[in-house]
Amino acid sequence: MSLAEQQDWTLQAQCRGMEDALFPDGKDQKRARQLCSGCPVQAVCLAEALDNRIEWGVWGGMTERERRRLLKEREEITSWREVLCAD
């Protein structure tokens, strides 16, 4: 993925313009995760959150709790973008 594509992935996101929906209270997380289903940049979004240790919101279809667990289970991974977005 080129630098321009890396910077512009948010423009392709299904949730573009609906950022508030991605930072829900616990009971609304399922609805937020549904926004990610089928998104063309879901993997890039998730990699962004994992690589940057973003603690809040739903990113790439995963809640903050799910991302924390994944990071703990796979501590050896240094670049989630390389793992999730390999062409």
C-alpha positions in Angstrom: 0.0 0.0 0.0 1.4 3.4 -1.0 1.8 6.2 1.4 -1.0 8.1 -0.2 -3.3 5.1 0.2 -2.3 4.7 3.8 -3.2 8.3 4.5 -6.5 8.2 2.5 -7.9 4.9 3.7 -10.4 6.8 5.9 -12.0 8.3 2.8 -13.0 4.8 1.7 -14.4 3.7 5.1 -18.1 2.9 5.3 -18.2 4.8 8.6 -16.8 8.0 7.1 -18.7 10.9 8.6 -20.3 8.7 11.4 -17.4 8.8 13.8 -19.7 9.3 16.9 -21.3 5.9 16.1 -17.9 4.2 16.5 -17.4 5.3 20.1 -20.5 3.8 21.7 -21.4 2.8 25.2 -21.1 -0.9 25.9 -24.6 -1.8 24.9 -24.3 -0.2 21.5 -21.0 -1.8 20.5 -22.7 -4.5 18.4 -24.4 -1.9 16.2 -21.0 -0.1 15.8 -19.3 -3.4 14.8 -22.0 -4.0 12.2 -20.9 -0.8 10.4 -17.5 -2.5 9.9 -19.0 -5.5 8.2 -18.1 -5.5 4.6 -16.1 -2.3 4.8 -13.4 -2.2 2.1 -10.8 -0.9 4.5 -11.7 -3.0 7.6 -8.2 -4.6 7.8 -6.4 -1.3 7.4 -8.6 0.3 10.1 -7.9 -2.6 12.5 -4.2 -2.5 11.8 -4.2 1.3 12.5 -5.8 0.8 15.9 -3.5 -2.1 16.8 -0.3 -0.5 15.6 -1.0 2.7 17.4 -2.5 1.1 20.5 -5.7 3.1 20.2 -7.7 2.4 23.3 -11.2 3.7 22.6 -13.9 2.8 20.1 -14.6 0.2 17.6 -11.9 -0.1 14.9 -11.9 -2.7 12.1 -14.9 -4.5 13.7 -13.2 -5.0 17.1 -13.9 -3.4 20.4 -11.2 -2.0 22.7 -11.5 -5.1 24.9 -11.0 -7.5 21.9 -8.0 -5.5 20.6 -6.4 -5.5 24.1 -6.8 -9.3 24.3 -5.4 -9.8 20.7 -2.4 -7.5 21.5 -1.7 -9.5 24.6 -2.0 -12.8 22.9 0.2 -11.8 19.9 2.9 -9.6 21.6 5.5 -10.8 19.0 3.8 -8.9 16.2 5.5 -5.6 15.5 3.5 -4.5 12.5 -0.2 -5.4 12.3 -0.4 -3.6 8.9 2.1 -6.1 7.5 0.1 -9.0 8.9 -3.4 -7.8 8.1 -2.8 -5.9 4.9 -0.2 -8.0 3.1 -1.0 -8.1 -0.7 
